[in-house]
């Protein structure tokens, strides 16, 4: 087996409450993720899903344990990681191309011609080539999230961390964006960790689903998704899709209620 691109070994993380008491968010997390694997993380609210992303991104350090990328310990933010958050957080004073190329401006203080061309290529990839000169408030929510995805790909990161990126969208737009993400991932393969509360979304997108327990969280179960690729809307209509969704739902709710 090849060495994992992302590895968390014995990772625990505690926050400090206002009264000074430690609050254990994650407890002995072990994860190994292969190159170009698409992994979804689901679990109850407040169980530490976003904390895992922040640890991998190098935004925080674990209280205990080791986080590694390609065998190197993570101690700070890294260029090979792109992040997409729940909301696109676009800058209203920049046009769409300016928002996509903003990471270069933030890091280097300028945007050169090659970066602008790269930005245009990414807007083409996400289907927004004709909107490069528009302002964020001229785009729908789904279109703004496409811009956020394009921005996260500017430096061609090996790893893409996505924190419930479609949760603020309506159901139809959410399905559309899931299919769009599948297309982009197929054309430009990345190692993806995708946090979601939606079991159907996780099944449609992921190779593997990590089910987390309530806080202090650990990985309760890792579920391989036995659905052939490529996937599309028709995938959600096959009987095994609903069988898998119901099985995962039973596992999550029965154990949550028992706890």
Phi and psi in degrees as GROMACS dihedral restraints (atoms count N, CA, C in turn):
[ dihedral_restraints ]
;  ai    aj    ak    al  type     phi  dphi    fc
    3     4     5     6     1   -67.1    20    10
    4     5     6     7     1   154.8    20    10
    6     7     8     9     1   -63.8    20    10
    7     8     9    10     1   142.2    20    10
    9    10    11    12     1   -67.9    20    10
   10    11    12    13     1   150.2    20    10
   12    13    14    15     1   -73.7    20    10
   13    14    15    16     1   -40.8    20    10
   15    16    17    18     1  -120.7    20    10
   16    17    18    19     1   133.2    20    10
   18    19    20    21     1  -139.8    20    10
   19    20    21    22     1   128.4    20    10
   21    22    23    24     1  -118.2    20    10
   22    23    24    25     1   122.7    20    10
   24    25    26    27     1  -124.2    20    10
   25    26    27    28     1   114.5    20    10
   27    28    29    30     1    59.1    20    10
   28    29    30    31     1    36.4    20    10
   30    31    32    33     1   -83.6    20    10
   31    32    33    34     1   123.8    20    10
   33    34    35    36     1  -125.1    20    10
   34    35    36    37     1   149.9    20    10
   36    37    38    39     1  -145.4    20    10
   37    38    39    40     1   131.2    20    10
   39    40    41    42     1  -121.8    20    10
   40    41    42    43     1   139.9    20    10
   42    43    44    45     1  -101.6    20    10
   43    44    45    46     1   158.8    20    10
   45    46    47    48     1  -101.4    20    10
   46    47    48    49     1   122.3    20    10
   48    49    50    51     1   -72.3    20    10
   49    50    51    52     1   168.9    20    10
   51    52    53    54     1   -61.3    20    10
   52    53    54    55     1   -29.8    20    10
   54    55    56    57     1   -86.0    20    10
   55    56    57    58     1     6.2    20    10
   57    58    59    60     1    91.4    20    10
   58    59    60    61     1    -6.6    20    10
   60    61    62    63     1   -78.0    20    10
   61    62    63    64     1   141.0    20    10
   63    64    65    66     1   -76.0    20    10
   64    65    66    67     1   140.6    20    10
   66    67    68    69     1  -117.4    20    10
   67    68    69    70     1   113.9    20    10
   69    70    71    72     1   -78.3    20    10
   70    71    72    73     1   114.8    20    10
   72    73    74    75     1   -92.5    20    10
   73    74    75    76     1   -43.9    20    10
   75    76    77    78     1  -123.5    20    10
   76    77    78    79     1   140.9    20    10
   78    79    80    81     1  -132.8    20    10
   79    80    81    82     1   107.1    20    10
   81    82    83    84     1    55.9    20    10
   82    83    84    85     1    60.1    20    10
   84    85    86    87     1   -84.9    20    10
   85    86    87    88     1   129.0    20    10
   87    88    89    90     1  -124.6    20    10
   88    89    90    91     1   118.9    20    10
   90    91    92    93     1  -139.1    20    10
   91    92    93    94     1   138.1    20    10
   93    94    95    96     1  -132.3    20    10
   94    95    96    97     1   123.4    20    10
   96    97    98    99     1  -123.8    20    10
   97    98    99   100     1   128.5    20    10
   99   100   101   102     1   -81.3    20    10
  100   101   102   103     1   162.8    20    10
  102   103   104   105     1   -61.9    20    10
  103   104   105   106     1   131.4    20    10
  105   106   107   108     1    66.8    20    10
  106   107   108   109     1    14.7    20    10
  108   109   110   111     1   -78.3    20    10
  109   110   111   112     1   143.5    20    10
  111   112   113   114     1  -107.3    20    10
  112   113   114   115     1   110.5    20    10
  114   115   116   117     1  -116.1    20    10
  115   116   117   118     1   127.3    20    10
  117   118   119   120     1  -100.5    20    10
  118   119   120   121     1   144.7    20    10
  120   121   122   123     1  -121.2    20    10
  121   122   123   124     1   122.4    20    10
  123   124   125   126     1  -128.2    20    10
  124   125   126   127     1   159.2    20    10
  126   127   128   129     1   164.5    20    10
  127   128   129   130     1   172.5    20    10
  129   130   131   132     1   -64.8    20    10
  130   131   132   133     1   158.4    20    10
  132   133   134   135     1   -59.4    20    10
  133   134   135   136     1   140.9    20    10
  135   136   137   138     1    77.5    20    10
  136   137   138   139     1    14.2    20    10
  138   139   140   141     1   -90.6    20    10
  139   140   141   142     1    -1.2    20    10
  141   142   143   144     1   102.3    20    10
  142   143   144   145     1    15.3    20    10
  144   145   146   147     1   -61.0    20    10
  145   146   147   148     1   -47.9    20    10
  147   148   149   150     1   -66.7    20    10
  148   149   150   151     1   -31.0    20    10
  150   151   152   153     1   -62.8    20    10
  151   152   153   154     1   -38.4    20    10
  153   154   155   156     1   -59.9    20    10
  154   155   156   157     1   -43.6    20    10
  156   157   158   159     1   -62.7    20    10
  157   158   159   160     1   -42.2    20    10
  159   160   161   162     1   -66.3    20    10
  160   161   162   163     1   -34.7    20    10
  162   163   164   165     1   -66.3    20    10
  163   164   165   166     1   -44.8    20    10
  165   166   167   168     1   -64.9    20    10
  166   167   168   169     1   -37.6    20    10
  168   169   170   171     1   -72.5    20    10
  169   170   171   172     1   -12.4    20    10
  171   172   173   174     1    80.8    20    10
  172   173   174   175     1    15.2    20    10
  174   175   176   177     1   -78.4    20    10
  175   176   177   178     1   -26.9    20    10
  177   178   179   180     1  -138.2    20    10
  178   179   180   181     1   162.1    20    10
  180   181   182   183     1  -109.7    20    10
  181   182   183   184     1   146.3    20    10
  183   184   185   186     1   -69.1    20    10
  184   185   186   187     1   150.4    20    10
  186   187   188   189     1   -67.0    20    10
  187   188   189   190     1   -39.8    20    10
  189   190   191   192     1  -142.0    20    10
  190   191   192   193     1   156.6    20    10
  192   193   194   195     1    94.0    20    10
  193   194   195   196     1  -179.4    20    10
  195   196   197   198     1  -129.2    20    10
  196   197   198   199     1   133.9    20    10
  198   199   200   201     1  -113.3    20    10
  199   200   201   202     1   126.1    20    10
  201   202   203   204     1  -129.7    20    10
  202   203   204   205     1   147.2    20    10
  204   205   206   207     1  -124.4    20    10
  205   206   207   208     1   121.6    20    10
  207   208   209   210     1    52.5    20    10
  208   209   210   211     1    38.0    20    10
  210   211   212   213     1    83.5    20    10
  211   212   213   214     1    -3.7    20    10
  213   214   215   216     1  -105.7    20    10
  214   215   216   217     1   134.8    20    10
  216   217   218   219     1   -66.8    20    10
  217   218   219   220     1   136.9    20    10
  219   220   221   222     1   -86.5    20    10
  220   221   222   223     1   119.5    20    10
  222   223   224   225     1  -126.9    20    10
  223   224   225   226     1    -8.3    20    10
  225   226   227   228     1  -160.5    20    10
  226   227   228   229     1   167.9    20    10
  228   229   230   231     1   -58.9    20    10
  229   230   231   232     1   146.6    20    10
  231   232   233   234     1  -127.2    20    10
  232   233   234   235     1   147.1    20    10
  234   235   236   237     1   -69.7    20    10
  235   236   237   238     1   -23.1    20    10
  237   238   239   240     1   -81.9    20    10
  238   239   240   241     1    10.8    20    10
  240   241   242   243     1  -117.6    20    10
  241   242   243   244     1   131.4    20    10
  243   244   245   246     1  -113.9    20    10
  244   245   246   247     1   147.1    20    10
  246   247   248   249     1  -127.3    20    10
  247   248   249   250     1   141.5    20    10
  249   250   251   252     1  -127.4    20    10
  250   251   252   253     1   126.6    20    10
  252   253   254   255     1  -102.1    20    10
  253   254   255   256     1   179.0    20    10
  255   256   257   258     1   -57.9    20    10
  256   257   258   259     1   -41.5    20    10
  258   259   260   261     1  -114.9    20    10
  259   260   261   262     1   146.6    20    10
  261   262   263   264     1   -67.8    20    10
  262   263   264   265     1   -22.9    20    10
  264   265   266   267     1    45.1    20    10
  265   266   267   268     1    54.9    20    10
  267   268   269   270     1   -81.5    20    10
  268   269   270   271     1   150.8    20    10
  270   271   272   273     1   -87.0    20    10
  271   272   273   274     1   118.0    20    10
  273   274   275   276     1   -67.7    20    10
  274   275   276   277     1   -20.9    20    10
  276   277   278   279     1   -86.8    20    10
  277   278   279   280     1    -4.9    20    10
  279   280   281   282     1  -105.2    20    10
  280   281   282   283     1   151.1    20    10
  282   283   284   285     1   -76.0    20    10
  283   284   285   286     1  -179.2    20    10
  285   286   287   288     1   -65.3    20    10
  286   287   288   289     1   -42.4    20    10
  288   289   290   291     1   -62.8    20    10
  289   290   291   292     1   -38.9    20    10
  291   292   293   294     1   -63.5    20    10
  292   293   294   295     1   -35.7    20    10
  294   295   296   297     1   -68.7    20    10
  295   296   297   298     1   -40.2    20    10
  297   298   299   300     1   -65.2    20    10
  298   299   300   301     1   -37.9    20    10
  300   301   302   303     1   -91.7    20    10
  301   302   303   304     1     3.6    20    10
  303   304   305   306     1   -59.4    20    10
  304   305   306   307     1   -37.4    20    10
  306   307   308   309     1   -54.8    20    10
  307   308   309   310     1   -36.6    20    10
  309   310   311   312     1   -68.4    20    10
  310   311   312   313     1   -40.9    20    10
  312   313   314   315     1   -64.3    20    10
  313   314   315   316     1   -40.7    20    10
  315   316   317   318     1   -65.8    20    10
  316   317   318   319     1   -39.1    20    10
  318   319   320   321     1   -81.6    20    10
  319   320   321   322     1   -41.1    20    10
  321   322   323   324     1  -110.2    20    10
  322   323   324   325     1    -9.3    20    10
  324   325   326   327     1    83.3    20    10
  325   326   327   328     1     0.0    20    10
  327   328   329   330     1  -158.2    20    10
  328   329   330   331     1   166.0    20    10
  330   331   332   333     1  -126.1    20    10
  331   332   333   334     1   114.9    20    10
  333   334   335   336     1   -86.3    20    10
  334   335   336   337     1   175.8    20    10
  336   337   338   339     1   -63.6    20    10
  337   338   339   340     1   -37.7    20    10
  339   340   341   342     1   -65.1    20    10
  340   341   342   343     1   -38.1    20    10
  342   343   344   345     1   -69.0    20    10
  343   344   345   346     1   -40.5    20    10
  345   346   347   348     1   -61.7    20    10
  346   347   348   349     1   -39.7    20    10
  348   349   350   351     1   -65.8    20    10
  349   350   351   352     1   -39.2    20    10
  351   352   353   354     1   -61.1    20    10
  352   353   354   355     1   -41.3    20    10
  354   355   356   357     1   -61.4    20    10
  355   356   357   358     1   -40.8    20    10
  357   358   359   360     1   -66.3    20    10
  358   359   360   361     1   -38.5    20    10
  360   361   362   363     1   -63.0    20    10
  361   362   363   364     1   -39.2    20    10
  363   364   365   366     1   -69.7    20    10
  364   365   366   367     1   -36.4    20    10
  366   367   368   369     1   -64.9    20    10
  367   368   369   370     1   -34.9    20    10
  369   370   371   372     1   -64.5    20    10
  370   371   372   373     1   -41.6    20    10
  372   373   374   375     1   -60.4    20    10
  373   374   375   376     1   -40.4    20    10
  375   376   377   378     1   -93.9    20    10
  376   377   378   379     1    10.1    20    10
  378   379   380   381     1    77.9    20    10
  379   380   381   382     1    26.7    20    10
  381   382   383   384     1  -125.4    20    10
  382   383   384   385     1    27.6    20    10
  384   385   386   387     1   -58.9    20    10
  385   386   387   388     1   -32.0    20    10
  387   388   389   390     1   -82.8    20    10
  388   389   390   391     1     1.2    20    10
  390   391   392   393     1  -114.9    20    10
  391   392   393   394     1    15.3    20    10
  393   394   395   396     1   -59.3    20    10
  394   395   396   397     1   -34.0    20    10
  396   397   398   399     1   -96.4    20    10
  397   398   399   400     1     2.4    20    10
  399   400   401   402     1   -78.5    20    10
  400   401   402   403     1   164.2    20    10
  402   403   404   405     1   -96.3    20    10
  403   404   405   406     1   155.3    20    10
  405   406   407   408     1   -54.3    20    10
  406   407   408   409     1   -37.4    20    10
  408   409   410   411     1   -72.9    20    10
  409   410   411   412     1    -3.4    20    10
  411   412   413   414     1   -92.7    20    10
  412   413   414   415     1    -1.5    20    10
  414   415   416   417     1  -110.8    20    10
  415   416   417   418     1   151.5    20    10
  417   418   419   420     1   -71.9    20    10
  418   419   420   421     1   170.5    20    10
  420   421   422   423     1   -60.1    20    10
  421   422   423   424     1   -43.3    20    10
  423   424   425   426     1   -65.1    20    10
  424   425   426   427     1   -39.1    20    10
  426   427   428   429     1   -66.5    20    10
  427   428   429   430     1   -38.9    20    10
  429   430   431   432     1   -63.2    20    10
  430   431   432   433     1   -37.5    20    10
  432   433   434   435     1   -70.0    20    10
  433   434   435   436     1   -30.1    20    10
  435   436   437   438     1   -64.0    20    10
  436   437   438   439     1   -39.1    20    10
  438   439   440   441     1   -61.2    20    10
  439   440   441   442     1   -42.7    20    10
  441   442   443   444     1   -61.8    20    10
  442   443   444   445     1   -38.4    20    10
  444   445   446   447     1   -66.2    20    10
  445   446   447   448     1   -44.0    20    10
  447   448   449   450     1   -59.6    20    10
  448   449   450   451     1   -43.0    20    10
  450   451   452   453     1   -60.7    20    10
  451   452   453   454     1   -40.2    20    10
  453   454   455   456     1   -66.9    20    10
  454   455   456   457     1   -20.8    20    10
  456   457   458   459     1   -94.8    20    10
  457   458   459   460     1     0.3    20    10
  459   460   461   462     1   -55.2    20    10
  460   461   462   463     1   -45.7    20    10
  462   463   464   465     1   -92.7    20    10
  463   464   465   466     1    17.2    20    10
  465   466   467   468     1    50.7    20    10
  466   467   468   469     1    58.7    20    10
  468   469   470   471     1   -69.1    20    10
  469   470   471   472     1   149.4    20    10
  471   472   473   474     1   -73.6    20    10
  472   473   474   475     1   -31.1    20    10
  474   475   476   477     1  -121.0    20    10
  475   476   477   478     1   136.0    20    10
  477   478   479   480     1  -121.9    20    10
  478   479   480   481     1   119.6    20    10
  480   481   482   483     1  -105.2    20    10
  481   482   483   484     1   124.7    20    10
  483   484   485   486     1  -126.4    20    10
  484   485   486   487     1   116.4    20    10
  486   487   488   489     1  -104.2    20    10
  487   488   489   490     1    90.7    20    10
  489   490   491   492     1    46.1    20    10
  490   491   492   493     1    54.7    20    10
  492   493   494   495     1   -67.4    20    10
  493   494   495   496     1   -19.1    20    10
  495   496   497   498     1  -111.0    20    10
  496   497   498   499     1     8.5    20    10
  498   499   500   501     1   -67.5    20    10
  499   500   501   502     1   -25.2    20    10
  501   502   503   504     1   -88.9    20    10
  502   503   504   505     1     1.5    20    10
  504   505   506   507     1   -95.9    20    10
  505   506   507   508     1   156.2    20    10
  507   508   509   510     1   -70.2    20    10
  508   509   510   511     1   165.1    20    10
  510   511   512   513     1   -59.2    20    10
  511   512   513   514     1   -43.9    20    10
  513   514   515   516     1   -67.1    20    10
  514   515   516   517     1   -43.2    20    10
  516   517   518   519     1   -66.2    20    10
  517   518   519   520     1   -34.9    20    10
  519   520   521   522     1   -63.1    20    10
  520   521   522   523     1   -44.6    20    10
  522   523   524   525     1   -61.5    20    10
  523   524   525   526     1   -43.0    20    10
  525   526   527   528     1   -59.7    20    10
  526   527   528   529     1   -44.3    20    10
  528   529   530   531     1   -68.5    20    10
  529   530   531   532     1   -34.3    20    10
  531   532   533   534     1   -62.3    20    10
  532   533   534   535     1   -44.5    20    10
  534   535   536   537     1   -65.8    20    10
  535   536   537   538     1   -37.3    20    10
  537   538   539   540     1   -63.7    20    10
  538   539   540   541     1   -42.1    20    10
  540   541   542   543     1   -64.3    20    10
  541   542   543   544     1   -40.2    20    10
  543   544   545   546     1   -59.2    20    10
  544   545   546   547     1   -43.2    20    10
  546   547   548   549     1   -62.9    20    10
  547   548   549   550     1   -46.5    20    10
  549   550   551   552     1   -62.8    20    10
  550   551   552   553     1   -43.8    20    10
  552   553   554   555     1   -64.1    20    10
  553   554   555   556     1   -34.6    20    10
  555   556   557   558     1   -68.6    20    10
  556   557   558   559     1   -40.9    20    10
  558   559   560   561     1   -76.5    20    10
  559   560   561   562     1   -37.0    20    10
  561   562   563   564     1  -128.3    20    10
  562   563   564   565     1    78.7    20    10
  564   565   566   567     1   -56.5    20    10
  565   566   567   568     1   136.3    20    10
  567   568   569   570     1  -136.9    20    10
  568   569   570   571     1   161.7    20    10
  570   571   572   573     1   -85.5    20    10
  571   572   573   574     1   116.7    20    10
  573   574   575   576     1  -118.3    20    10
  574   575   576   577     1   133.0    20    10
  576   577   578   579     1  -116.7    20    10
  577   578   579   580     1   120.0    20    10
  579   580   581   582     1  -121.9    20    10
  580   581   582   583     1   109.7    20    10
  582   583   584   585     1   -85.9    20    10
  583   584   585   586     1   131.5    20    10
  585   586   587   588     1  -153.3    20    10
  586   587   588   589     1   158.8    20    10
  588   589   590   591     1  -101.4    20    10
  589   590   591   592     1    -3.2    20    10
  591   592   593   594     1   -97.5    20    10
  592   593   594   595     1   115.7    20    10
  594   595   596   597     1   -65.2    20    10
  595   596   597   598     1   -46.7    20    10
  597   598   599   600     1   -58.7    20    10
  598   599   600   601     1   -39.8    20    10
  600   601   602   603     1   -61.7    20    10
  601   602   603   604     1   -44.5    20    10
  603   604   605   606     1   -61.8    20    10
  604   605   606   607     1   -43.3    20    10
  606   607   608   609     1   -65.4    20    10
  607   608   609   610     1   -39.9    20    10
  609   610   611   612     1   -65.8    20    10
  610   611   612   613     1   -37.9    20    10
  612   613   614   615     1   -93.2    20    10
  613   614   615   616     1   -39.7    20    10
  615   616   617   618     1   -92.9    20    10
  616   617   618   619     1   154.7    20    10
  618   619   620   621     1   -82.2    20    10
  619   620   621   622     1   -31.2    20    10
  621   622   623   624     1  -147.6    20    10
  622   623   624   625     1   143.4    20    10
  624   625   626   627     1  -118.0    20    10
  625   626   627   628     1   125.8    20    10
  627   628   629   630     1   -99.1    20    10
  628   629   630   631     1   119.7    20    10
  630   631   632   633     1   -98.8    20    10
  631   632   633   634     1   122.5    20    10
  633   634   635   636     1  -100.6    20    10
  634   635   636   637     1   151.0    20    10
  636   637   638   639     1   -85.4    20    10
  637   638   639   640     1   168.9    20    10
  639   640   641   642     1   -61.6    20    10
  640   641   642   643     1   162.9    20    10
  642   643   644   645     1   -64.9    20    10
  643   644   645   646     1   140.0    20    10
  645   646   647   648     1   -73.4    20    10
  646   647   648   649     1   124.5    20    10
  648   649   650   651     1   -83.2    20    10
  649   650   651   652     1   145.6    20    10
  651   652   653   654     1  -137.7    20    10
  652   653   654   655     1   168.3    20    10
  654   655   656   657     1   -77.9    20    10
  655   656   657   658     1   109.0    20    10
  657   658   659   660     1   -75.1    20    10
  658   659   660   661     1   -37.6    20    10
  660   661   662   663     1  -161.5    20    10
  661   662   663   664     1   144.4    20    10
  663   664   665   666     1  -112.7    20    10
  664   665   666   667     1   121.2    20    10
  666   667   668   669     1  -114.3    20    10
  667   668   669   670     1   119.0    20    10
  669   670   671   672     1   -75.4    20    10
  670   671   672   673     1   135.1    20    10
  672   673   674   675     1   -94.3    20    10
  673   674   675   676     1   110.5    20    10
  675   676   677   678     1   -88.8    20    10
  676   677   678   679     1    43.9    20    10
  678   679   680   681     1  -109.4    20    10
  679   680   681   682     1   129.7    20    10
  681   682   683   684     1   -65.3    20    10
  682   683   684   685     1   150.1    20    10
  684   685   686   687     1  -106.9    20    10
  685   686   687   688     1   153.4    20    10
  687   688   689   690     1   -72.8    20    10
  688   689   690   691     1   155.9    20    10
  690   691   692   693     1  -115.3    20    10
  691   692   693   694     1   154.7    20    10
  693   694   695   696     1  -155.3    20    10
  694   695   696   697     1  -165.3    20    10
  696   697   698   699     1   -58.5    20    10
  697   698   699   700     1   -33.3    20    10
  699   700   701   702     1   -65.2    20    10
  700   701   702   703     1   -24.7    20    10
  702   703   704   705     1   -59.6    20    10
  703   704   705   706     1   -36.0    20    10
  705   706   707   708     1   -74.6    20    10
  706   707   708   709     1    -7.2    20    10
  708   709   710   711     1  -101.6    20    10
  709   710   711   712     1    -9.5    20    10
  711   712   713   714     1   -75.6    20    10
  712   713   714   715     1   146.0    20    10
  714   715   716   717     1   -56.8    20    10
  715   716   717   718     1   -37.9    20    10
  717   718   719   720     1   -65.3    20    10
  718   719   720   721     1   -26.9    20    10
  720   721   722   723     1   -62.3    20    10
  721   722   723   724     1   -49.9    20    10
  723   724   725   726     1   -68.9    20    10
  724   725   726   727     1   -33.7    20    10
  726   727   728   729     1   -62.8    20    10
  727   728   729   730     1   -44.2    20    10
  729   730   731   732     1   -64.1    20    10
  730   731   732   733     1   -43.5    20    10
  732   733   734   735     1   -61.5    20    10
  733   734   735   736     1   -43.5    20    10
  735   736   737   738     1   -67.2    20    10
  736   737   738   739     1   -36.6    20    10
  738   739   740   741     1   -65.5    20    10
  739   740   741   742     1   -45.0    20    10
  741   742   743   744     1   -64.5    20    10
  742   743   744   745     1   -40.9    20    10
  744   745   746   747     1   -61.3    20    10
  745   746   747   748     1   -42.9    20    10
  747   748   749   750     1   -62.8    20    10
  748   749   750   751     1   -41.4    20    10
  750   751   752   753     1   -63.5    20    10
  751   752   753   754     1   -43.6    20    10
  753   754   755   756     1   -67.0    20    10
  754   755   756   757     1   -50.6    20    10
  756   757   758   759     1   -74.4    20    10
  757   758   759   760     1   -36.6    20    10
  759   760   761   762     1   -65.6    20    10
  760   761   762   763     1   -40.6    20    10
  762   763   764   765     1   -76.8    20    10
  763   764   765   766     1   -33.4    20    10
  765   766   767   768     1   -65.6    20    10
  766   767   768   769     1   -43.5    20    10
  768   769   770   771     1   -65.9    20    10
  769   770   771   772     1   -38.1    20    10
  771   772   773   774     1   -64.4    20    10
  772   773   774   775     1   -39.4    20    10
